Amino acid sequence: MRMGKIRTPFFRVVVTDSRKARNGLSIEEIGRYVPGQEPSLIEINSQRAQYWLGVGAQPSEAVEALLKVTGDWQKFKGLPGTEGTLRVAAPKVGKHVAYEAAMKQAMDEPKEGATTLKKKAQEKLAAKANPVVEEAVVAAPVAEAAVEEVVEVAAEAVVETPAEAVVETSTEEAAAE
């Protein structure tokens, strides 16, 4: 019996009368098959399958292939290989176990601050860790030129100020004290 969505089918393995429709009334559901998973999920109730095969039920080609994979067809016919070739998916880790592992890992992390830096903070940290030599070389001549300009401006200011004014202010301050 086909079920599911348009491109994600799953099937129920059912016992039904051959005169009924594919998805019509069924006598009993004995398993299910989900081909969309990796590995495909095949669950068949072995006891019920053996019973229905024993009383004369004829499996369709698709169901016969599933019974061969699970080993039920070989069991019914008395052939070797009753263990089947069914692949089983690895068991999933429970959510509780995953949560505890994440909490333990979080406890081991440093408590200094945010674990992910903002973009500007990352850039600053990268700049401190790897100083660029080219910027320092370019900055030095600029700094020297700036110092030379300041010295020239200061020299001009000193030249422009008359010496008499400097002497007069200092004598007037001394008299006021």
C-alpha positions as CSV (number, residue, x, y, z in Angstrom):
1,M,0.0,0.0,0.0
2,R,1.7,3.2,-1.1
3,M,1.5,6.2,1.2
4,G,3.4,9.5,1.7
5,K,3.9,12.6,-0.5
6,I,4.5,12.9,-4.2
7,R,8.2,12.4,-4.2
8,T,8.7,10.9,-0.7
9,P,6.8,7.6,-0.7
10,F,6.7,5.0,2.0
11,F,4.9,1.7,1.8
12,R,2.9,-0.5,4.1
13,V,3.3,-4.2,3.6
14,V,-0.2,-5.6,3.8
15,V,-2.1,-8.8,3.3
16,T,-5.1,-8.2,1.0
17,D,-7.4,-9.9,-1.3
18,S,-6.1,-9.9,-4.9
19,R,-9.4,-8.6,-6.1
20,K,-9.1,-5.4,-4.1
21,A,-7.4,-2.2,-5.2
22,R,-3.8,-1.5,-4.3
23,N,-4.8,1.0,-1.6
24,G,-8.1,-0.6,-0.9
25,L,-9.3,-2.6,2.1
26,S,-6.6,-4.8,3.5
27,I,-6.8,-7.7,5.9
28,E,-3.7,-7.0,7.9
29,E,-0.6,-4.8,8.0
30,I,2.5,-6.9,8.5
31,G,5.3,-4.3,7.9
32,R,6.5,-1.1,6.3
33,Y,9.1,0.0,3.8
34,V,10.7,3.5,3.5
35,P,13.0,3.7,0.5
36,G,13.8,7.4,1.0
37,Q,16.2,6.8,3.9
38,E,19.8,5.6,3.7
39,P,19.8,2.6,4.3
40,S,16.2,1.9,3.3
41,L,14.0,1.1,6.3
42,I,12.4,-2.3,6.1
43,E,10.4,-3.6,9.0
44,I,8.4,-6.8,8.6
45,N,6.8,-8.9,11.3
46,S,8.4,-12.2,10.6
47,Q,5.9,-14.4,12.4
48,R,2.9,-12.9,10.6
49,A,4.7,-13.1,7.2
50,Q,5.5,-16.8,7.8
51,Y,1.8,-17.4,8.9
52,W,0.4,-15.8,5.7
53,L,2.9,-17.5,3.4
54,G,2.0,-20.8,5.1
55,V,-1.7,-20.4,4.5
56,G,-1.2,-19.7,0.8
57,A,-0.7,-16.0,0.4
58,Q,1.2,-15.1,-2.8
59,P,3.5,-12.1,-2.4
60,S,3.8,-9.5,-5.2
61,E,7.2,-9.2,-6.8
62,A,8.1,-6.1,-4.7
63,V,7.1,-7.8,-1.4
64,E,8.9,-11.0,-2.4
65,A,12.1,-8.9,-2.9
66,L,11.6,-7.3,0.6
67,L,11.1,-10.8,2.1
68,K,14.3,-12.0,0.5
69,V,16.2,-9.0,2.0
70,T,14.8,-9.7,5.5
71,G,15.4,-13.5,5.1
72,D,11.7,-14.4,5.6
73,W,11.4,-15.8,2.1
74,Q,14.4,-18.2,2.6
75,K,13.0,-19.3,5.9
76,F,9.6,-20.1,4.2
77,K,11.2,-22.0,1.3
78,G,13.8,-23.7,3.5
79,L,16.8,-22.2,1.7
80,P,20.1,-21.1,3.2
81,G,20.6,-17.4,4.0
82,T,17.8,-17.0,6.5
83,E,19.6,-14.1,8.2
84,G,19.0,-12.0,5.1
85,T,21.0,-9.0,3.8
86,L,19.2,-6.3,5.7
87,R,21.4,-3.3,6.5
88,V,20.6,-1.4,9.7
89,A,21.2,2.3,10.3
90,A,23.4,3.3,13.1
91,P,21.5,4.2,16.2
92,K,20.8,7.9,16.7
93,V,22.3,9.6,19.7
94,G,19.5,10.7,22.1
95,K,18.9,14.4,22.5
96,H,19.5,14.2,26.2
97,V,23.0,12.7,25.6
98,A,23.8,15.4,23.0
99,Y,22.7,18.1,25.3
100,E,24.8,16.9,28.2
101,A,27.9,16.7,25.9
102,A,27.3,20.2,24.7
103,M,27.0,21.5,28.3
104,K,30.2,19.7,29.3
105,Q,32.0,21.3,26.3
106,A,30.6,24.7,27.2
107,M,31.9,24.4,30.7
108,D,35.4,23.8,29.4
109,E,35.4,27.0,27.3
110,P,37.0,30.2,28.7
111,K,34.7,32.6,30.5
112,E,36.3,35.9,29.3
113,G,33.6,37.0,26.9
114,A,31.9,36.4,23.7
115,T,33.2,33.5,21.8
116,T,32.6,35.1,18.4
117,L,34.1,38.5,18.0
118,K,32.4,41.3,16.1
119,K,34.0,42.2,12.7
120,K,35.8,45.3,13.9
121,A,37.2,43.5,17.0
122,Q,38.4,40.7,14.7
123,E,40.2,43.2,12.5
124,K,41.8,44.9,15.5
125,L,43.0,41.6,16.9
126,A,44.4,40.6,13.5
127,A,46.2,43.9,13.2
128,K,47.8,43.5,16.7
129,A,48.8,40.0,16.0
130,N,50.3,40.7,12.5
131,P,51.6,44.3,12.3
132,V,52.2,45.4,8.8
133,V,55.7,46.6,8.2
134,E,54.8,48.7,5.1
135,E,52.6,51.0,7.1
136,A,55.3,51.7,9.7
137,V,57.8,52.5,6.9
138,V,55.3,54.9,5.3
139,A,54.3,56.4,8.6
140,A,57.9,57.3,9.7
141,P,58.6,59.8,6.9
142,V,55.2,61.4,7.4
143,A,55.9,61.8,11.1
144,E,59.4,63.3,10.4
145,A,57.8,65.8,7.9
146,A,55.2,66.8,10.5
147,V,57.9,67.4,13.2
148,E,59.9,69.5,10.8
149,E,56.8,71.6,10.0
150,V,56.1,72.1,13.7
151,V,59.7,73.2,14.3
152,E,59.5,75.7,11.4
153,V,56.2,77.1,12.7
154,A,57.6,77.5,16.2
155,A,60.8,79.2,14.9
156,E,58.7,81.7,12.9
157,A,56.6,82.4,16.0
158,V,59.7,83.1,18.1
159,V,61.2,85.3,15.4
160,E,57.9,87.3,15.1
161,T,57.7,88.0,18.8
162,P,59.7,91.1,19.8
163,A,62.2,90.6,22.6
164,E,61.2,93.8,24.3
165,A,57.6,92.6,24.7
166,V,58.9,89.5,26.4
167,V,61.1,91.5,28.8
168,E,58.3,94.0,29.6
169,T,55.8,91.3,30.5
170,S,58.2,89.6,32.8
171,T,59.2,92.8,34.7
172,E,55.5,93.8,35.0
173,E,54.7,90.3,36.4
174,A,57.5,90.6,38.9
175,A,56.4,94.1,40.1
176,A,52.8,92.8,40.6
177,E,54.0,90.0,42.9
